[in-house]
Amino acid sequence: MATYRIDGTAFSKMMRGALKKISENEQKVNDLNVFPVPDGDTGTNMRLTVQHGISDAEGQQKLNSYLRALADGMITNARGNSGVIVSNFFDGFARSLRRYETMSAASMAAALVHAYRQAYAGCRSPKEGTILTVAREGIEFIRPQLPRNASFETLLGMYVSRLKVSLMNTPDLLPCLKEAGVVDSGGMGLVLIFEGMLMYLNDPSYIEGVMPVAEERKNTAKVNLSAAAFNENTVFTYGYCMEFLLQLMRGTNYISTFNMASFIDDLERLGESVVVSKIGSRVKVHVHTFKPARVIELAQNYGEFVSFKLENMCVQHNTIYGEGKNEQGIEGKTQAATEGRGKGADDITDHRTGEAADSAGNGADTGTAGFAEIDDEELFKKRETVMAVKDLYKICVANGEQAQALLTECGADIIIDGGPTMNTSSGEFLDCFKSILANAPDATIIVFPDNPNIFFAAEQAVRLSGSDRIFIARAHNQAACYFGIAADNPQLEVDERVKTLTEMAENAATLSVLKATKNYGNNGIRCAEGDWIAISSGELSAVSPDDPGDVAALAVKNIPDIENRETAIVFTGGNADPEVTDRIQEALEEACPDIEFNLVEGGQSTPDYIFAIV
């Protein structure tokens, strides 16, 4: 039976079809990665992005409400370049249909145009032959041919067919795809998303057993609060933790112009630990205050609450730290020190008396603004490890225990473990920003994403934060990040420090040495699976079937301005063979005697060797 109107409930089922299809083909999409390194995870990134969006939108019955929640969930949890592009695509789709509680096929076709335009707009340098081209050509070719009053089955049948044609043409637009003999992986992911939607429409039983709950999302166990933790003799020291999502409204009852800076200023007069972010027409607020009614009154000048939470921080503090017996105890995991208080362990001042009051600390050093999940045993340790308030904070993505320790010693304030392929989500960056800004609202932040595949995610997180004091140093690996952080001079002005750190990290020459995971070739250089290879600036730069020393030495010598560089750091991987490491060091010292090579244990999962040279 043909479908002519779709609401939020129906579209949610279509999205489950999309999730099932991309999940079934996740590895196939991953395998389309053209580079011979073990980070071909486009399918995983797209699946996780879609999965989180579906989870966040669950239960919305109106189409516009569902799409907005879906897009917001994708934006916040986008992983990798492909995930960010898909989230921007669905953001444009949702914006186009923001006034529609249901839609027709014609409305969806128009929204798909807005969707690809938003995806293009979100890219710093849009490249043809990618998912962007597939999204654009798919709808632009079929829209003029769409029958009047077409069904969704007709629309999606035509759309998927054209997407596939465009996908097959991507190698003609990108030489690296043609040389590798593959199509664009992101484009393939987009095809699967809409193919899954169509499969549900043609057979609703297709989505049986598909669960929308996103994996890798932890369940937050609340503290078991006891009445004994708060009574008539309690000194009300900490006030309330407020968190709410505000929908900005139109109408005579509301102020029509919302100014983020003014709103934050007003909140800071009413409380502390203010963290505000804006997504579309919704504003997320976190604030600690003794006067919640005044915060509510301020917020309702602009709109109404979508969700709202108010917690007595004295109850939380006394429960956790025994000031008032918690009869049930703290079980499992608990929210870090009652929502990230925004001050150091012994640096909370009573708003009324000005006297110092002992604090529960905060979750600032964990990379989450008051929502960090920690074991209860760790909770008490955290009082001794809270983050000091300062002018500049440095966030780094890194993999490998030794590398993380070295970066911390060098001055990194927060280390995000990116995992083997460094695919940190926008939400993880955003949580770090919230954590820092709750602790130091006026601070400047510099981020070292350490992998070009997560530059988009970091940039998206900066946009979502609403802050103009967060900067990204586009370091290409964690060794370059090391040089950036090591260049910091706290005696300089903050802006000069940011400039220095950024230039040092971005100007470092970077390369990786590892074994190829597949056959590959570009620019006249070819490798076979199992060969030792060097990747420099995203390109294959040297190959040897059995001599990693030759590969490393040749790749370093091929760096254009190598004669002007003096120092290198090389992080060795957790699986690196000591004999191979010795061979590489000998070859480097022989080939480039004027450069000081420092090989240190990094412990990263991959690559075997990560270089940065300055």
N, C-alpha and C positions, 0 to 999 in steps of 0.2 A: 504494500500500500504506500502510495507516494506521500511525502511529508511536505507541508506548505507553510507551517508556522512552528517556530522553535522558541521555547522559553528557557530559563536558566536550568531547570531540572533536566530537560531534554539535552541541552548542550553539555551538561555535566556528564551525561552518559556517552555523548560523542567523544568527549575528552578522555573518558575511560577507554574507549576504543583506541584513541590515539596512543594512550599510555601502553596499552597491551601490545600494539603493533611495534612501537619503537623498542619496547622491552624485549620482544621476541627477536628483534634484529639488532640489538645493541652491539654485539660483538662484530657483526658484519659491518656496521658503520665504523666501529673502532678500527677495523682492519683496512679501511680505506685511507687511513693516514699515509701520506706519501713519504714522510721522512722515516728513515730506518732506525728510529729510536723508540724505546718503549713508553711513549706518551700518547698513543693513538686512541684517545678516549672521547672523541666527539660524541659517539653514541651514548656513553655514560653521562657526559655532561648534559646533553639534551634530555635524556630520560629523567635525570634528577631534577632538572629545572622544571620540566612539565609535571613531575610527580609532586613536588612541593607546591606548585601552583594549584593543582587539583585538591590537595589536602587543605590548603588555606581557604578555598572557595566552597568547600563542602557545605551543603545545606542551604545555599542561596537559591531561591526559586525564581526570582525575577532575572531576566537575562542580563540587564545592565549591572545589577548587583553582583551576579555571578562572575561576569567578565572582569569587573573591576577587581574583585578579590583574587581571581585567577591571575590577572596580570601583575598585581601587587605581590602576590606570592612568588611568581616567577622572577620578578625584578629583584626582590630581596634575596632570593636564593639562587640566582643565576650563577652557573659555573662555566668557566672557560669562555672563549670568544663566541662559540656557537650558542652557548646558553644565554649570554647577554643579548645576542642578536635575536634569538627566539623570544626572549622576554620583551624586547623593544617592539617586535612584530605584534605580539599579543597586546601590548600597551596601546599601540595605534589602533588595533582592532577594537579594543574596549572603548577608547575615546570616541571612535566613530559612532558607536552604538550606545553612548552614555544615556540617551533619553528613551531607549527602546526596552520595554519590558518583555517583548517578544520580537521576532524578526522574520522577514520573508527571505527567500533566496536572493532576490534583488538587493535587499539591504545588506545581506552578507557579502555579496559581490562587491558592493561599494566599500564596505568595511575592509575587505582584503586589499583594496587599493591604498587606503589609509595605512593599513598595517605595513605594507612593504615600504611606503614612504617614511614611516617612523623608523623602520629598521635601518634604512639608508642614512637618515638624519643622525642616528645614534653612533655611526661609525666615523672615526676621524678621517680615514682615507678609504672610502668604499672601493672595493675591488670587484670587477666583473669576473664571471666564471665561478662564483661562489653561491652560497645560499641566497644572497641578495638578488642575484640575477634570476635564479630559479623562482623566487617569490614574485619578482616583478613581471617576468615574462608569463608566468602561469596565469595570472588574472588578466593582464593586458591583452593577451591573445584571445581569450575565450569570452571576455565580457561583451564585446560587440555581437557575438554569435549566440548569446544566451537567450533562449526563447522567452517571450513575455509570459509572466505567471509561471515560471519554471519551478519545479520542485527542487528540494535540496538534493535529492538523489541525482537529478540531472546536473545541477550546478557542480556538485562535488565530483561526479563522474567525469565531466568535461575538464574540471580544474586539475584533478589528479593526473589525467591523461596528458595534459599540457605540461604539468610539472615534470613528468617523466621525460618528455621530449626535451625540455630545457635542461634537465639534469644530464641527459646523454650528450648534450652539446657543450657542457662545461670544459671538457678537455681541449676544445678548440679555442677557448678563451684564456686558458691558463696552461702555458707550456709545461709546467711541472706536473700537472695532471696527465697530460698527453704522454710525457716521457715515462711516467710511472704506470701508465695504462689503467688509470682509475678515474672515477667521477668524483665530484666534490662531496666530501663526507657530510658537511652541513646541509647541502642541498638534498642529499639522500634522506637525512633525518627529517627534513620538512615534508618530503614526499610521504614518508611513513606516518607522520602525524595525521595528515589529511586522508591518507588511505585508511588508517584505522577508524577515523570518523565515518567514512563512507561504509566501511565494513559493518559498523554498528547499525547504520541506517538500513542497510540491506538485510541484516540478520541480527536482531537485538540480542539473541543468545550469545553473540560473539563476546560480550563483556562479562559473562557469568564468571564469578570468581575473581574478578579484578578489583583489588582493594585500593582506595585512593590515598591511604595513609602513607605519607612520605617516610622512607627509611632514613636512617642516620639522624633522626630527630629524637632527642632524648625526652623522656617523661620527667617533668620536674615534680619531685615530691615535696610537698609543703611541710613546714615545721609543724609538729603537733603542739598547738598552743594550749596552755593550761590557764584556768581562771586564776590560779595562784601567782601567775606571772604579772598580774596587774590588779591592784586593789586600791582602796581609799588612801593608803599610805604611800603609794608610789609617787615619786617625783617625776613629773611629765617632762622628760629631758629631750626626747628625740623628735617629737612631733609625728607627722604623718607622711607616709610615702604615697604619692598620688601618681597614677599612670592612666592615661586615657587616650582614646582615638576620637578626634573631633572632626565632624563633617562640616565644612564651611557651607553656609546656607545663603540663599538669595531671599530677598523680601524686606519689607519695611521694618521688621523687628530686629534686623541684623545690620552690622556695619559692613558695607559692601566691599570695602577695600581692606584686604588682609596684608599687613606688613610684618614680615617675619622678624625683622630686627626689633621693631617696636614691641611686638608681642613678647619676645624674649626679655626685653628690658622690663616690661611690666611684671612678668613672672619672677624675675630676679629680685624685684622689690618685695615680693610676697613670700619668697622662699629661697632655697639653694639647691645645688645639684640639678640644675635645670638642663634638660636635654630635649631638644625639639627637632623633629624632622618633618618634612612635608612631601607627600606623594600625591600629585594631582590636586584634588580639592579636599584632601584629608590631612590632618595634622596630628602627629603622634607626640605626646607630651609626657615627660617624666619630671617630677619636682618633689622636693621635700619641703614641707611647710607646717606651720602651727595654725594656719588659718585656711583650711580647705575651702570654706564657703566663699572666700574672696577669690580663690583661683577659679572655682566653678562659675562665679558671677562674671569674671573676666572672660572666660572661654565662651560663655553663652552670648556674649556680645557679637560673636562671629558665627556661631553655629550650634549644633547639638551633638551630643555624645553618641558614638556608635558603640563603644565599650568603655568601661570605667572600673578602676580599682582603687580602693582607699584602704591602707593598712596602718595600724598603730605600730610605730617602730619601737616603742618602749616594750610592748608585748613581745615582739619578735626578739629584741635584744635580751630581755630578761629570761625568756624561755631558753635561748641558746646558751647564755652564759650563767644560768643558775640563779639569777636574782629573782626569786620566785620559782618554786619547784615545778618542773615539768614532769608530771606524774607518768606520762606515757613515754617520755624520752624522745630522742631524735632518731628516727629510723631511716636507714638507707642514705639517701642523698638529700641535701637541703639547699635552699637558695643561699647564695654566698653572702654571708654577713648581712642579711636582711636588706636586700635590694641595693647594695652599693652605696654606702652612705655619703660618699663625696668628700670625705676627709680622711686623714691618716688615723692610725690606731689610737693615738693619744692627742688628737688635734681637733676634737669637736668642741665647739663653744656653745654653751647654753644661750639661746636667743634672748632670754629674758634677763639673766643675771650677769652674763659675760664671763661666767666662771667656766673653767675647763671641765669637760665631762668625758668620761671614758667612752670610747666608741667601739662598736662591733667591727670596725674596719670596713673594707669594701672589697668588691670583686674586681677592682681596676686592673690588677696585674694579671688577670686571667684572660683578658680579651673579651669580656662580656660585661655590659653595663647593668649589673645587678641581677643578672639571670644566670651567672656561671654556676654550673652544677659541680659540687665537690663532695667528697666523702666527709662525714662528720668529723673524723679524726683530723682531716686536713683543715677543717674550718678553724680550729683553734690555732694551728700554725699560721694561718693567714693573718692573724693579728700582728705578727712580727714581720710580714713581708708586703705590707701595703705600699702602694706606689707614692713616692714623694711628689708634692706639687712643684712643678717647674714650668719654664717657658716653652721648652721644645721637647716633644716626645717622638721617639723613633720606633716604627713598627716594621718588622721584617718577616717575610715568609721564608722558611728554611726547612730542610729535611735532613735528619741525621743528628743524633744526640750530641756528638762532639762539635759539629758545626754550630748547632744552636747554642751550646755553652760558650763557644768562642765569640759568637756575635753578641751574646749577653755581656760577656766580659768587656767587649769593645764599646758597649754603651747602648745596645738595643733595649728598649723598655718593654716591648711586647714581642714575643716570637709566636707566629702562627705556624703550626706544623702543617705544611701543605700536602703531606703525604708523598708517595713516590712520584706523582706527576704534577704536583704543585697546583692542583685545581681548586684553589680557595674560592669560596662563593662571595658574592657581594655582601650577603648577610653577615658573614664572619668578619669582614672588614668593618662593616657598620657597627657591629657589636663592640669592636675594639674602640672605634671612635666614641661611641656612647660612654664606654667605660672611662676613657680619659677625660672627656668633657664633663662627666659627672664629678670627677675628681678635681678638674682644673678647667672651668668653663672658658677661660680666656687663652688657653694654651694654643700653640701652633703644633701641628702634627705633620711629620713626613713619613711617607710609606714607601717601602722597598718591595714591590711585588715579586721580584726575582724570577720572573718568567713571562715572556711576551704573551703567553696564552691567558694570563690573568690580568693584563693591563686593563682590559675592558671592564672586568668585574670590579677592580679597584676604582676606576673612574666613575662607574655607576654608583658605587657606595659613597663616593665623595659628593655626587649630585644629591643623593638621598639624604645625606647628613644636613644639608642646608648651610654648611659652614664654608666660609671663604678663607679659612686658615688651615686647610688640609692640602698638602702638596704630595705629588707622586714623583719619585725618582725612578725613572724607567730603566732600572738595572736589569740586565739580561740573565743573571744568575746570582746565587748567594755569595759567590766569591767577590763579585763586583759590589755587592751590598756591603761586604766586609770593608772594602776600601772606602766606600762612602761613609760608613759610620765612623771608621777610624780617623777620618779627616776632620771630625767635629772639633771646634774650638769654642768652648762655652764663654770665652771672653769677648767674642764678637757679638754684634746685634743679631737678633733671631733671624731676620730676613737674610742677612749675609751668611749665617750658618746654613740656612736652607739652600741657598745658592751654591755654597761650597760643597755640601754633601751631595747635592743633585749632580753637579758637574763631575765630581770625582767618580760617582757610581756610573753615570751614563757614558763617560769618556773612557772607562776601562775597556780594553779589548778582551773579549770573552770567547772561550771555546770549550767544547766538551770532547773527551776521548772515551770511546766505548765500543762494544761489539755491535755490528749491524744486526737488526732483527729481521731484515728482509732484503731482497734484491732491490737496488735503486740506482738511479743515475741522474745527474744534472750537470750542465755546463761542461760536458765532456768527461766528467769523472763518474765512474761506475763502481759499485760495490756489490758483493754477494753476501747473503746471509752468513753470519759468523765472522766476516772480515773485521779487522780493527779499523775504525773510522774516526775522523775528527769533524765536528760540526762547528762552523764559525759563522756568526751573523746569520744563522738560519740556513746556511748552505753547506753542502758537503765540500770539505777543503782538502782532505788527504785520506788515502786508503792503503792498507797493507793486509795481505791475507794472514800474516803471522807475526808482524813486528810492531808492537804498540809504540816502541821508542821512536822508530822512524816516522810513524804517523804524527806523534806529538811534536817532534822536532820540525817536520815539514810544515805542519799547520801553523806553528808559531812563527817560523821564518816567512810564511806567506802573508802575515799580517802587514798591511800596507806601510805603516809608520813604525815598524818594530824597532828600528834603529834609534828612535827617540824615547824608547821605554826602558825602564831600569829595574823594575821589581815585579815579581809575580807571586801569587799565592795559588796553590793547587790543593783542592779538597779531594782527598781519596775516599772512595766509596766503601761502604760496609763490607762489600764482597770483593774488594780489590785484592789481587794476589800480591803479596809482598815482593816476590821476585819480579813481577811485572812493574811494580812501582819503582824498584831499584833500576830497572832497565830504562824506564822513562826518564828518571832523574839524570842518569848518566848521559842519555842521548841529548837532553835539553842543555845540560852544562857544556857539552862538546859543541853543539850547534850554535848556541847563543851564549858565549862566555861572559858577555858584558851585562847579562841580566841575572839578577839574584832570584833563583827559584826556591820558594819555600813550600815544601810538600807537607801538609798537615792532615791528620785524620779528620775526616768530615762525618763519616758514617752514613752518608746518604744512600738511599736505596738504588738510585741511578741518577746520572751516569757514573761510570767507574771513576772518572777524573773530571773535575770542574776547574777551569782556569779563569783567572782574571789577571791582566797585566797592565801596569800603569807606568 
